[in-house]
Amino acid sequence: MLIDTNELASGSVIQTQICIVGGGAAGISMALELEKAGIDTVVLESGGLSRDEATADLYRGPSVGIPYDFSDGTRSRFLGGSSNCWGGFCRPWDQSAFENRSWIKASGWPIGRADLEPFYQRSHAILQVPSNDYDPAHWVGKTGEATHGPSKGLSAKAASYPFDPKKVEEIISQYSPPLKMGEAYRSELKAAKHVKVYIKANVVELQCNPWGGAVESAKIRTLKGVSATVQAKVFVLASGGIENARLLLASNRQQSAGIGNRYDLVGRYFQDHPRFLNGIVDFAEPYRNNPLFDIKFHCIVNKVKIGGVDISGQMRIPFEVQKERGILDAQMWFRSLYAGEGTDVVRALYRMRQRVRGKWSPFVGLGTDLGHIFSHPMDSLTYSVAHTTGSLKLVRYVTMELIAEPEPDPNSRVMLSDDVDALGMRRTKIDWRLNQRVKDTVDTSFELLARELEDKKIAKVTLGPRINDVGWPADMEGTYHHMGTTRMADSPREGVVDRNCLVHGMENLYIAGSSVFPTSSSNNPTMTLVALALRLTDRLVDEFRAGTRFSPEAKAAEPAKAEDQPKAAA
């Protein structure tokens, strides 16, 4: 059932078994499974069914570290959450991503790949990813033995490169459509008998019992002034890597530092994958125009299909070499650049496309972008034609692109600012930091890939400046993967939640999503956060059914409508 919270009478009390804060990938995945299990659940989504400016403003706040846009261009505060603006990359993480790596500070998960394996399998269905096979040999043959036909608009076939796998490793990702989960599962949520989704329901505080050991209720408020309270046996925060920390810090009536923050860990270890470009790659003829490892042609302009499945290829330095060199994980691919890319004109065209998708830049206005576009009409036209047709003839040159795993840093953090939003909540303030090991990872990974390309006579590579020599690029950006702010650890001195995603010291408060990641690999987070959400859901279902910790007899009550007198639901 979908309910507009503005239709409630102010002061309503909603009772349920499980309350999930956030209607994004994690929250919707849990809701779908809890509906199947027949457990009464309330999902509280801040936004509506589409973007609106007033709700989007609730995400905004200052950046005080590396310049970082963490609001309009990176998140979507309406039903479906960040699944409304993601690229669809999916790949289960390897075991090495979960390991305690002696050369990386604060690394190591209390669970491993084996603990998530059955939930990775199930996440494929939710994310509509068709295959469980990620072996490159399953998808493509070696050069000259490609197994797929030309992608639309391309004359080349996808193929592997003859790398020494001990030096450069090829990996395969698959694509979700990409799935906008608020749209894809709206009919199921509307028809649900046990799940009620309240839209435009902003949680402004979690209210604990007098001794602070359990959450008793969530206080919600709408931008139109309606207030209500949700009472539940179990609460799950699933509102993203930034908002999960924000809500814990803001809920400080019983615990002055915020819920779960006894050891000052909430909001710390904030992580995102930084993105870099480097070099000019001049391929030898047999390897030219391979779309599989060129993000321009397996993601941005078109998709590469093999056996009816959309896939993409990446390259990385093998784990043993990472260990030997003392570097982090990184994924690399090629990027064909069209004439004009990197200019204000193309950046303006990119922002125009983002606006169509509901993502707005708080730094550059529509008028400025239109001025760039119309003052350089030929550049605008040339790039638009190239991007629309995917023409290889209009490629200016090919470069290398990399996203790097950040090393966990307690000083990279989400905090509360002194400014308040329209609901009276303190806005978030982010201090994004990247350390020396990230610089070393970027430089070393690019250099090792370039060396292998030349050694195997795949291409000649002209490398650009090293990050260690010139510092962070002025236009460096992340990939909008907000992670790590309520990290998982067996000890409350090292993490905010335990291995079952239960907040340390709390009886009934869980956290779902990428904020629990202790480390972030270089892989995209969505499939892993969905797998974690499914694992948590199974645990809750088992405990409700067994009656081990939560009594299943209470039923959710229907809240008062606006035309009724305010009263507590029975």
C-alpha positions as CSV (number, residue, x, y, z in Angstrom):
1,M,0.0,0.0,0.0
2,L,1.2,3.5,-0.9
3,I,0.1,6.3,1.5
4,D,0.7,10.0,1.2
5,T,1.7,11.1,4.7
6,N,0.2,14.5,4.1
7,E,-3.2,12.9,4.2
8,L,-2.8,11.8,7.8
9,A,-4.1,13.8,10.8
10,S,-1.2,15.5,12.5
11,G,-0.4,13.6,15.7
12,S,-1.2,10.2,14.2
13,V,0.5,7.1,15.7
14,I,1.3,4.3,13.3
15,Q,2.0,0.8,14.8
16,T,3.8,-2.0,13.0
17,Q,6.2,-4.8,13.5
18,I,9.1,-3.5,11.4
19,C,9.8,0.1,10.4
20,I,12.2,0.7,7.6
21,V,13.6,4.3,7.1
22,G,14.3,4.8,3.5
23,G,12.7,3.5,0.2
24,G,15.8,3.0,-1.9
25,A,17.5,-0.2,-3.1
26,A,18.0,-1.7,0.4
27,G,14.6,-0.6,1.8
28,I,12.6,-1.8,-1.1
29,S,14.5,-5.2,-1.3
30,M,13.7,-5.8,2.4
31,A,10.1,-4.7,1.9
32,L,9.5,-7.1,-0.9
33,E,10.8,-10.0,1.1
34,L,8.9,-9.0,4.3
35,E,5.7,-8.9,2.3
36,K,6.3,-12.5,1.2
37,A,6.9,-13.5,4.8
38,G,3.7,-11.8,5.9
39,I,5.3,-9.5,8.5
40,D,3.7,-6.1,8.9
41,T,6.1,-3.5,7.8
42,V,6.1,0.3,7.3
43,V,8.6,1.9,4.9
44,L,9.1,5.6,5.4
45,E,10.2,7.4,2.2
46,S,11.2,11.1,2.5
47,G,10.2,12.0,-1.1
48,G,7.3,11.3,-3.4
49,L,7.1,9.3,-6.6
50,S,9.3,11.8,-8.5
51,R,11.8,14.5,-7.8
52,D,10.7,17.8,-6.2
53,E,12.9,20.7,-5.4
54,A,11.9,21.2,-1.8
55,T,12.6,17.6,-0.9
56,A,15.9,17.6,-2.8
57,D,17.0,20.6,-0.8
58,L,17.0,18.5,2.4
59,Y,20.1,16.7,1.1
60,R,22.2,19.9,0.8
61,G,25.0,20.9,3.0
62,P,28.6,22.2,3.1
63,S,31.7,20.3,1.9
64,V,34.8,21.1,4.0
65,G,37.3,18.6,2.7
66,I,38.1,17.7,-0.9
67,P,35.5,19.7,-2.9
68,Y,32.5,17.3,-3.0
69,D,29.0,17.5,-4.4
70,F,27.0,15.1,-2.4
71,S,23.4,16.4,-3.0
72,D,21.7,17.1,-6.3
73,G,24.1,15.3,-8.7
74,T,24.5,12.2,-6.6
75,R,21.3,11.2,-4.9
76,S,17.6,11.1,-5.6
77,R,15.4,11.7,-2.6
78,F,12.2,10.0,-3.8
79,L,10.9,6.4,-4.0
80,G,13.6,4.2,-5.3
81,G,16.4,6.4,-3.9
82,S,19.7,6.3,-5.7
83,S,18.5,3.5,-7.9
84,N,16.8,6.4,-9.8
85,C,20.2,7.7,-10.9
86,W,22.6,4.8,-11.0
87,G,24.4,3.3,-14.0
88,G,23.4,-0.3,-13.4
89,F,26.8,-1.9,-12.9
90,C,26.6,-5.2,-11.0
91,R,29.2,-7.6,-9.9
92,P,29.6,-9.6,-6.6
93,W,32.7,-8.7,-4.7
94,D,35.6,-11.2,-4.5
95,Q,36.8,-12.7,-1.2
96,S,39.8,-10.4,-1.2
97,A,37.5,-7.4,-0.7
98,F,36.4,-8.7,2.7
99,E,39.9,-9.8,3.9
100,N,42.0,-8.1,6.5
101,R,44.9,-6.8,4.4
102,S,47.9,-6.0,6.6
103,W,49.0,-3.1,4.5
104,I,45.6,-1.3,4.6
105,K,44.5,0.3,7.8
106,A,41.1,-0.7,9.2
107,S,40.5,-3.3,6.6
108,G,38.7,-6.6,7.1
109,W,35.1,-7.5,7.4
110,P,33.7,-9.8,10.2
111,I,31.9,-11.7,7.4
112,G,33.2,-13.0,4.1
113,R,32.1,-13.7,0.5
114,A,30.8,-17.1,1.6
115,D,28.4,-15.5,4.0
116,L,26.9,-13.4,1.2
117,E,27.0,-16.0,-1.6
118,P,23.3,-17.2,-1.3
119,F,22.2,-13.5,-1.1
120,Y,24.2,-12.5,-4.1
121,Q,22.4,-15.2,-6.0
122,R,19.0,-13.8,-4.9
123,S,20.0,-10.2,-5.6
124,H,20.2,-11.0,-9.3
125,A,16.5,-11.5,-9.5
126,I,15.7,-8.3,-7.6
127,L,18.1,-6.2,-9.7
128,Q,17.0,-8.1,-12.9
129,V,20.6,-9.2,-13.7
130,P,20.3,-12.2,-15.9
131,S,23.3,-14.4,-15.2
132,N,25.3,-15.6,-12.2
133,D,28.4,-16.2,-14.3
134,Y,31.1,-13.5,-14.2
135,D,34.0,-15.5,-15.7
136,P,35.4,-13.6,-18.7
137,A,36.0,-16.9,-20.5
138,H,32.2,-17.5,-20.4
139,W,31.5,-14.3,-22.3
140,V,34.3,-13.6,-24.8
141,G,37.1,-15.5,-26.5
142,K,40.6,-14.2,-27.1
143,T,41.3,-11.6,-29.7
144,G,40.2,-13.0,-33.1
145,E,37.8,-15.4,-31.4
146,A,35.2,-13.0,-30.3
147,T,31.8,-14.6,-29.6
148,H,29.5,-11.7,-30.0
149,G,28.4,-9.7,-33.0
150,P,28.6,-6.0,-33.5
151,S,26.9,-3.7,-31.0
152,K,24.4,-1.3,-32.6
153,G,26.3,1.5,-34.2
154,L,29.7,-0.3,-33.9
155,S,31.6,-2.2,-36.5
156,A,33.9,-3.9,-34.0
157,K,33.5,-7.0,-31.9
158,A,34.1,-7.4,-28.2
159,A,37.3,-9.4,-27.4
160,S,39.7,-10.1,-24.6
161,Y,43.3,-8.8,-24.6
162,P,46.3,-11.1,-24.4
163,F,47.4,-9.9,-20.9
164,D,49.5,-11.9,-18.6
165,P,46.9,-12.6,-15.9
166,K,49.6,-12.3,-13.2
167,K,50.1,-8.7,-14.2
168,V,46.7,-7.4,-15.5
169,E,43.4,-9.2,-14.8
170,E,40.2,-8.9,-16.8
171,I,36.9,-8.9,-15.0
172,I,33.3,-8.7,-16.2
173,S,30.4,-6.8,-14.9
174,Q,26.8,-7.1,-15.9
175,Y,24.1,-4.4,-16.1
176,S,20.8,-4.1,-14.3
177,P,18.5,-2.4,-16.9
178,P,19.4,0.0,-14.8
179,L,16.5,-0.7,-12.6
180,K,14.6,2.3,-11.0
181,M,13.3,0.3,-8.1
182,G,10.6,2.8,-7.2
183,E,9.1,2.4,-10.6
184,A,9.9,-1.3,-11.2
185,Y,8.2,-2.4,-7.9
186,R,5.6,0.2,-7.5
187,S,2.7,-2.1,-8.5
188,E,3.9,-4.7,-6.0
189,L,4.2,-2.1,-3.2
190,K,0.7,-0.7,-4.0
191,A,-0.8,-4.2,-3.9
192,A,1.1,-5.3,-0.8
193,K,-1.1,-6.6,2.1
194,H,1.6,-6.4,4.8
195,V,3.8,-3.5,3.7
196,K,2.7,0.1,3.8
197,V,4.9,2.7,2.1
198,Y,4.5,6.2,3.4
199,I,5.8,8.8,1.0
200,K,6.8,12.3,1.9
201,A,7.5,11.0,5.4
202,N,10.7,12.5,6.7
203,V,12.2,10.9,9.8
204,V,13.6,13.7,11.9
205,E,14.4,11.7,15.1
206,L,14.6,8.2,16.5
207,Q,13.2,8.2,20.1
208,C,14.7,5.7,22.5
209,N,13.5,4.2,25.8
210,P,14.6,6.1,28.9
211,W,17.8,4.1,29.2
212,G,18.7,4.4,25.5
213,G,18.9,0.7,24.8
214,A,16.1,0.4,22.3
215,V,14.3,2.6,19.8
216,E,10.6,3.0,20.7
217,S,9.5,5.2,17.9
218,A,10.4,7.3,14.9
219,K,9.2,10.9,14.7
220,I,8.2,11.9,11.1
221,R,7.3,15.3,9.6
222,T,6.2,16.4,6.2
223,L,7.2,19.6,4.5
224,K,3.5,20.6,4.7
225,G,3.6,20.5,8.5
226,V,2.0,17.1,9.2
227,S,3.7,15.2,12.1
228,A,3.2,11.6,13.1
229,T,4.9,8.9,15.1
230,V,5.7,5.3,14.1
231,Q,6.0,2.7,16.8
232,A,7.6,-0.7,15.9
233,K,9.4,-3.7,17.4
234,V,12.3,-3.3,15.0
235,F,13.7,-0.3,13.2
236,V,16.0,-0.5,10.2
237,L,17.8,2.5,8.8
238,A,18.1,2.2,5.0
239,S,18.5,5.8,4.0
240,G,22.0,5.8,2.5
241,G,25.6,6.2,3.5
242,I,25.1,9.9,4.5
243,E,21.6,10.0,5.9
244,N,22.0,6.9,8.1
245,A,24.8,8.7,9.9
246,R,22.9,12.0,10.0
247,L,19.9,10.5,11.7
248,L,21.9,8.7,14.3
249,L,23.8,11.9,15.1
250,A,20.6,14.0,15.2
251,S,18.8,11.5,17.6
252,N,20.7,12.7,20.7
253,R,18.1,13.1,23.5
254,Q,19.2,10.1,25.5
255,Q,22.7,9.9,24.2
256,S,24.3,13.3,23.7
257,A,26.6,12.1,21.0
258,G,23.8,10.4,19.1
259,I,22.6,6.8,18.9
260,G,25.3,4.2,18.5
261,N,28.1,6.8,18.9
262,R,29.6,5.8,22.3
263,Y,33.0,5.5,20.7
264,D,32.7,8.5,18.3
265,L,32.4,6.3,15.2
266,V,29.1,7.3,13.6
267,G,29.8,9.3,10.5
268,R,33.5,8.5,10.4
269,Y,35.3,6.4,7.7
270,F,33.2,8.1,5.0
271,Q,34.2,6.6,1.6
272,D,33.6,7.2,-2.1
273,H,35.4,5.9,-5.2
274,P,37.4,8.7,-6.8
275,R,37.7,8.8,-10.6
276,F,40.7,9.6,-12.7
277,L,41.7,9.9,-16.3
278,N,45.3,9.5,-17.6
279,G,47.2,9.1,-20.8
280,I,46.7,8.7,-24.5
281,V,46.3,5.1,-25.8
282,D,47.2,4.4,-29.4
283,F,46.0,0.8,-30.2
284,A,47.7,-1.5,-32.6
285,E,45.3,-2.4,-35.4
286,P,44.2,-5.8,-34.2
287,Y,43.0,-4.3,-30.9
288,R,41.5,-1.0,-32.1
289,N,37.8,-0.3,-31.5
290,N,37.2,-3.0,-29.0
291,P,33.9,-1.9,-27.3
292,L,34.1,-4.3,-24.4
293,F,36.6,-2.4,-22.3
294,D,35.7,1.1,-23.5
295,I,33.2,2.7,-21.2
296,K,32.0,5.0,-24.0
297,F,30.7,2.0,-25.9
298,H,29.7,-0.4,-23.1
299,C,27.9,2.2,-21.0
300,I,27.6,5.8,-22.1
301,V,26.7,5.6,-25.8
302,N,25.6,2.0,-26.1
303,K,25.6,-1.4,-24.5
304,V,27.7,-4.4,-25.5
305,K,25.4,-7.5,-25.7
306,I,26.6,-11.0,-25.6
307,G,24.0,-13.8,-25.6
308,G,21.4,-11.1,-25.0
309,V,23.1,-9.9,-21.8
310,D,24.5,-6.4,-21.4
311,I,28.0,-6.6,-20.1
312,S,31.1,-4.5,-19.6
313,G,34.8,-5.3,-19.2
314,Q,37.2,-3.8,-16.7
315,M,40.9,-4.4,-15.9
316,R,42.6,-4.5,-12.6
317,I,45.9,-5.2,-10.9
318,P,45.8,-8.8,-9.4
319,F,45.5,-9.1,-5.7
320,E,48.9,-10.6,-5.2
321,V,50.5,-7.6,-7.0
322,Q,48.4,-5.2,-4.9
323,K,49.8,-6.9,-1.8
324,E,53.4,-6.8,-3.2
325,R,53.1,-3.1,-4.1
326,G,51.1,-2.1,-1.0
327,I,48.2,-0.6,-3.0
328,L,44.5,-0.6,-2.9
329,D,42.1,-2.2,-5.4
330,A,41.3,-0.2,-8.6
331,Q,39.3,-0.9,-11.7
332,M,40.3,0.5,-15.1
333,W,38.9,0.7,-18.6
334,F,39.4,2.8,-21.7
335,R,37.4,5.9,-22.6
336,S,37.1,7.2,-26.1
337,L,36.8,11.0,-26.2
338,Y,35.0,12.9,-28.8
339,A,36.0,16.3,-30.0
340,G,35.2,19.0,-27.4
341,E,35.1,16.6,-24.4
342,G,36.6,18.3,-21.4
343,T,35.4,21.7,-22.5
344,D,32.6,23.9,-20.9
345,V,30.4,23.0,-23.8
346,V,30.4,19.3,-23.3
347,R,30.2,19.7,-19.5
348,A,27.1,21.9,-20.1
349,L,25.5,19.2,-22.4
350,Y,26.2,16.6,-19.8
351,R,24.5,18.6,-17.1
352,M,21.5,19.1,-19.4
353,R,21.2,15.3,-19.8
354,Q,21.4,15.0,-16.0
355,R,18.6,17.5,-15.5
356,V,16.4,15.4,-17.8
357,R,17.2,12.4,-15.4
358,G,16.3,14.5,-12.4
359,K,19.8,15.4,-11.2
360,W,20.6,19.1,-10.8
361,S,23.9,20.8,-10.1
362,P,23.8,23.2,-7.2
363,F,26.9,25.0,-8.6
364,V,26.0,25.8,-12.2
365,G,22.6,27.2,-13.3
366,L,20.6,26.4,-16.4
367,G,21.2,29.9,-17.9
368,T,25.0,29.4,-17.6
369,D,24.8,26.0,-19.4
370,L,22.6,27.4,-22.1
371,G,25.1,30.2,-22.6
372,H,27.9,27.7,-23.2
373,I,25.9,25.6,-25.6
374,F,24.6,28.5,-27.8
375,S,27.9,30.4,-27.8
376,H,29.7,27.3,-29.4
377,P,27.0,25.9,-31.7
378,M,29.4,23.8,-33.9
379,D,31.1,22.1,-30.9
380,S,27.7,21.4,-29.4
381,L,26.4,20.0,-32.7
382,T,29.5,17.8,-33.3
383,Y,29.5,16.3,-29.9
384,S,25.8,15.7,-29.9
385,V,26.0,13.9,-33.2
386,A,28.9,11.8,-32.0
387,H,27.3,10.9,-28.7
388,T,23.9,10.1,-30.4
389,T,25.3,7.9,-33.2
390,G,28.2,6.4,-31.3
391,S,30.4,6.9,-34.3
392,L,33.9,5.7,-34.0
393,K,35.0,8.1,-36.7
394,L,34.4,11.0,-34.4
395,V,36.7,9.8,-31.6
396,R,39.5,12.2,-31.0
397,Y,41.6,9.9,-28.9
398,V,41.4,7.2,-26.2
399,T,42.5,7.6,-22.6
400,M,42.5,5.3,-19.6
401,E,40.0,5.8,-16.7
402,L,40.3,4.4,-13.2
403,I,38.2,4.3,-10.0
404,A,40.1,3.6,-6.9
405,E,39.2,2.0,-3.6
406,P,39.8,4.5,-0.8
407,E,41.7,3.5,2.4
408,P,39.4,3.8,5.4
409,D,40.2,7.1,7.2
410,P,38.4,8.1,10.5
411,N,38.9,11.7,9.6
412,S,36.9,11.4,6.4
413,R,33.5,11.9,7.9
414,V,29.9,13.0,7.8
415,M,29.1,15.6,10.5
416,L,26.2,17.9,11.4
417,S,26.5,21.5,10.4
418,D,25.1,24.5,12.3
419,D,22.6,25.2,9.4
420,V,19.2,23.7,9.6
421,D,16.9,22.6,6.8
422,A,13.1,23.2,6.3
423,L,12.3,20.5,8.8
424,G,14.5,22.0,11.5
425,M,17.1,19.2,11.2
426,R,20.8,20.1,11.1
427,R,22.2,19.7,7.6
428,T,25.1,17.4,6.9
429,K,28.6,18.6,6.5
430,I,31.1,16.3,4.8
431,D,34.9,16.2,5.1
432,W,35.9,13.9,2.3
433,R,39.6,12.8,2.5
434,L,41.8,10.6,0.5
435,N,45.3,9.6,1.7
436,Q,48.7,8.9,0.2
437,R,47.9,5.2,-0.4
438,V,45.2,6.3,-2.8
439,K,47.7,8.4,-4.8
440,D,50.1,5.5,-4.9
441,T,47.3,3.2,-6.1
442,V,46.3,5.5,-8.9
443,D,49.8,6.1,-10.2
444,T,50.9,2.5,-9.8
445,S,47.8,1.0,-11.4
446,F,48.0,3.3,-14.5
447,E,51.7,2.6,-14.9
448,L,51.3,-1.2,-14.6
449,L,48.5,-1.2,-17.1
450,A,50.4,1.0,-19.6
451,R,53.5,-1.3,-19.3
452,E,51.5,-4.4,-20.0
453,L,49.7,-2.8,-23.0
454,E,53.1,-1.9,-24.5
455,D,54.8,-5.2,-23.5
456,K,52.1,-7.2,-25.3
457,K,52.2,-4.8,-28.2
458,I,48.5,-4.0,-27.7
459,A,49.0,-0.2,-27.7
460,K,51.5,2.6,-27.3
461,V,50.7,4.6,-24.2
462,T,51.7,8.2,-23.4
463,L,51.1,8.7,-19.7
464,G,50.2,12.1,-18.3
465,P,51.4,13.5,-15.0
466,R,51.4,11.4,-11.9
467,I,49.1,12.3,-9.0
468,N,52.0,12.1,-6.7
469,D,53.7,14.9,-8.7
470,V,50.8,17.2,-9.4
471,G,48.3,16.5,-6.6
472,W,44.6,15.9,-6.8
473,P,43.0,17.2,-10.0
474,A,41.0,20.4,-9.5
475,D,38.0,18.7,-11.1
476,M,38.3,15.4,-9.4
477,E,35.0,13.8,-8.6
478,G,33.7,10.7,-6.9
479,T,31.4,8.1,-8.2
480,Y,28.6,8.9,-5.7
481,H,29.0,5.7,-3.8
482,H,28.5,6.9,-0.2
483,M,29.9,4.2,2.1
484,G,31.4,3.4,5.5
485,T,29.8,5.8,7.9
486,T,28.3,3.1,10.2
487,R,30.9,0.4,9.6
488,M,30.5,-3.2,10.6
489,A,32.8,-4.8,13.2
490,D,32.6,-7.4,16.0
491,S,33.8,-4.8,18.6
492,P,31.9,-1.6,19.3
493,R,35.2,0.1,19.6
494,E,35.8,-0.6,15.9
495,G,32.4,-0.3,14.4
496,V,28.9,0.9,14.7
497,V,27.0,-2.3,13.8
498,D,27.9,-6.0,14.4
499,R,28.1,-8.7,11.8
500,N,24.3,-8.9,11.7
501,C,23.9,-5.2,11.1
502,L,22.6,-4.6,14.6
503,V,23.8,-1.3,16.2
504,H,26.1,-2.1,19.1
505,G,24.4,-1.5,22.4
506,M,20.9,-1.4,20.9
507,E,18.2,-4.1,21.1
508,N,16.2,-3.4,18.0
509,L,18.0,-1.0,15.7
510,Y,19.6,-2.3,12.5
511,I,21.3,-0.6,9.5
512,A,21.0,-1.7,5.9
513,G,22.9,-0.3,3.0
514,S,26.5,0.7,2.1
515,S,27.0,2.7,5.2
516,V,28.0,-0.6,7.0
517,F,30.8,-1.3,4.6
518,P,34.2,-1.4,6.5
519,T,36.0,-1.2,3.2
520,S,34.6,-0.5,-0.3
521,S,36.6,-2.6,-2.8
522,S,36.6,-0.8,-6.2
523,N,33.4,-2.5,-7.3
524,N,30.1,-0.8,-7.5
525,P,28.2,-1.2,-4.2
526,T,24.6,-1.9,-5.2
527,M,24.6,-5.6,-5.6
528,T,26.5,-6.0,-2.3
529,L,24.2,-3.7,-0.3
530,V,21.2,-5.6,-1.7
531,A,22.7,-8.9,-0.7
532,L,23.4,-7.6,2.8
533,A,19.8,-6.3,3.0
534,L,18.4,-9.7,2.0
535,R,20.7,-11.4,4.6
536,L,19.3,-9.0,7.3
537,T,15.7,-9.7,6.2
538,D,16.2,-13.4,6.5
539,R,17.5,-13.0,10.0
540,L,14.6,-10.8,11.1
541,V,12.0,-13.2,9.5
542,D,13.6,-16.2,11.3
543,E,13.5,-14.4,14.6
544,F,9.9,-13.2,14.2
545,R,8.7,-16.6,13.2
546,A,10.6,-18.4,16.0
547,G,9.5,-15.8,18.6
548,T,13.1,-15.7,19.9
549,R,13.3,-11.9,20.3
550,F,10.3,-10.3,18.7
551,S,6.6,-11.2,19.4
552,P,4.7,-11.5,16.1
553,E,1.2,-11.2,17.5
554,A,0.7,-7.4,17.2
555,K,-0.8,-6.1,13.9
556,A,-0.2,-2.8,12.2
557,A,-3.0,-0.3,12.8
558,E,-4.6,1.9,10.2
559,P,-3.5,5.5,10.8
560,A,-6.0,8.4,11.1
561,K,-6.9,10.2,7.9
562,A,-6.8,13.9,7.6
563,E,-10.6,14.2,7.9
564,D,-10.6,12.2,11.1
565,Q,-9.9,13.5,14.6
566,P,-6.3,12.9,15.7
567,K,-6.0,9.8,17.7
568,A,-3.6,7.0,18.5
569,A,-4.1,3.9,16.4
570,A,-5.1,0.8,18.4
